[in-house]
Amino acid sequence: MNENFSKNLLLLRKKVSLSQCEVAKELGISRQTLSKWETGKSTPDATYIKKISEIYKISIDELLGVENDGDHVEKEENIFQSNKVRKKNYLVLLFVVVDILLSIVLICISKHMFFWVMDFNLILLAIYIVVRLMYFIKAIVN
C-alpha cells in the first residue's frame, strides 16, 4: 500500500460524513485500527479492503489509487480544501455585511455615534486579524 491509500481512506470517510467509530463498527474493527490505516501506520488485509470498497461504494482499484496513479486522491483533497476555504470566505463576507449594516444603523441613529462605529470597527478588525493569525500559526505548526 502507499501513502495515497491512507489519504484516500480519510478523504472517502469525510466525503460521506462518517466518523471513525461508525466505519470501524461496520468493518468490525476498533477505531484505533482504522486510525492507523488512515495515517498510514498500518494497512488492512484483502478482506477489509473489499469491505471498505463496499462501504464507500467505489471499486477496489479506486480505493487503492491504482487508476490514474492516484490523481483522484489529489482532486478529492483539493475539493475538500477548497470547500473549507469557501466556508471561511462566506463567514468573512457575512461578518463584513453585518458590520456595514450595523455601522449604517448606528450612524443614522446619531451623528455622535460615528466615533463609536469607528471604535467598533477597529475592535472587529483586531479580532479578525487575531483569528487569521491563529489559523496561520496553526497551518505552520501542522
C-alpha positions in Angstrom: 0.0 0.0 0.0 1.1 3.6 -0.4 0.6 7.0 1.1 -2.3 7.7 -1.4 -4.2 4.8 0.1 -4.2 6.2 3.6 -5.1 9.7 2.3 -7.8 8.1 0.2 -9.3 6.3 3.2 -9.5 9.5 5.2 -11.0 11.6 2.3 -13.6 9.0 1.5 -14.7 8.8 5.1 -15.0 12.6 5.4 -16.8 12.7 2.0 -19.6 10.5 3.2 -19.6 12.3 6.6 -18.9 9.2 8.8 -16.9 9.1 12.0 -14.1 6.7 12.5 -16.3 4.9 15.1 -19.1 4.4 12.6 -16.8 3.0 9.9 -14.9 0.8 12.4 -18.1 -0.6 13.7 -19.2 -1.5 10.2 -15.9 -3.2 9.5 -15.9 -5.0 12.8 -12.6 -3.4 13.9 -11.5 -0.9 16.6 -11.4 2.8 15.9 -7.7 2.8 16.6 -7.1 0.2 13.9 -9.0 2.4 11.4 -7.0 5.4 12.6 -3.7 3.5 11.9 -4.9 2.7 8.4 -5.8 6.4 7.7 -2.5 7.6 9.0 -0.5 5.0 7.1 0.9 3.3 10.2 -0.6 0.0 9.1 -2.6 -1.4 6.3 -5.7 -3.6 6.1 -5.7 -7.1 4.6 -7.6 -8.0 1.5 -10.9 -8.9 3.2 -11.1 -5.5 4.8 -10.2 -3.7 1.5 -13.2 -5.4 -0.1 -15.5 -4.3 2.8 -14.1 -0.8 2.7 -14.8 -0.5 -1.1 -18.4 -1.7 -0.4 -18.9 0.8 2.3 -17.7 3.7 0.2 -19.3 2.3 -3.0 -16.2 2.5 -5.1 -14.0 0.0 -6.9 -11.0 -1.6 -5.2 -8.8 0.0 -7.8 -10.1 3.4 -6.9 -9.7 2.7 -3.2 -6.1 1.5 -3.8 -5.3 4.5 -6.0 -4.5 2.3 -9.0 -6.4 4.3 -11.5 -4.6 7.3 -12.9 -1.8 6.8 -10.4 -3.8 8.3 -7.5 -4.7 11.5 -9.3 -8.3 11.3 -8.0 -7.0 11.4 -4.4 -5.3 14.7 -5.1 -8.5 16.0 -6.7 -10.6 14.9 -3.7 -8.2 16.6 -1.4 -8.2 19.8 -3.4 -12.0 19.8 -3.4 -12.1 19.2 0.4 -9.6 22.1 1.0 -11.4 24.4 -1.4 -14.7 23.7 0.4 -13.1 24.7 3.7 -11.8 27.9 2.2 -15.2 28.7 0.7 -16.9 28.3 4.0 -14.3 30.6 5.6 -14.9 33.2 2.9 -18.7 33.1 3.4 -18.2 33.7 7.1 -15.9 36.7 6.4 -18.5 38.0 3.9 -21.3 37.6 6.4 -19.1 39.3 9.0 -18.5 42.3 6.7 -22.1 42.7 5.7 -23.3 42.6 9.3 -20.6 45.2 10.2 -21.7 47.5 7.4 -25.4 47.3 8.2 -24.7 47.9 11.9 -22.5 50.8 11.1 -25.2 52.4 8.9 -27.8 51.9 11.6 -25.6 53.4 14.3 -24.7 56.4 12.2 -28.3 57.0 11.3 -29.3 57.0 14.9 -27.0 59.8 15.9 -24.1 61.7 14.3 -22.3 61.3 17.6 -22.3 57.5 17.1 -19.8 57.9 14.3 -16.9 57.6 16.7 -18.5 54.5 18.4 -18.9 53.0 15.0 -15.2 53.6 14.2 -14.2 52.1 17.6 -16.4 49.1 17.0 -15.0 48.5 13.5 -11.4 48.8 14.8 -12.2 46.2 17.5 -13.8 43.8 14.9 -10.8 44.3 12.7 -8.4 43.4 15.5 -10.4 40.3 16.3 -10.4 39.3 12.7 -6.6 39.8 12.4 -6.0 37.7 15.6 -8.2 34.9 14.3 -6.4 34.9 10.9 -3.0 34.9 12.7 -4.1 31.9 14.8 -5.1 30.0 11.6 -1.8 30.9 10.0 0.2 29.7 13.0 -1.8 26.5 13.2 -1.1 25.9 9.5 2.6 26.4 10.0 2.8 24.2 13.1 0.9 21.4 11.3 
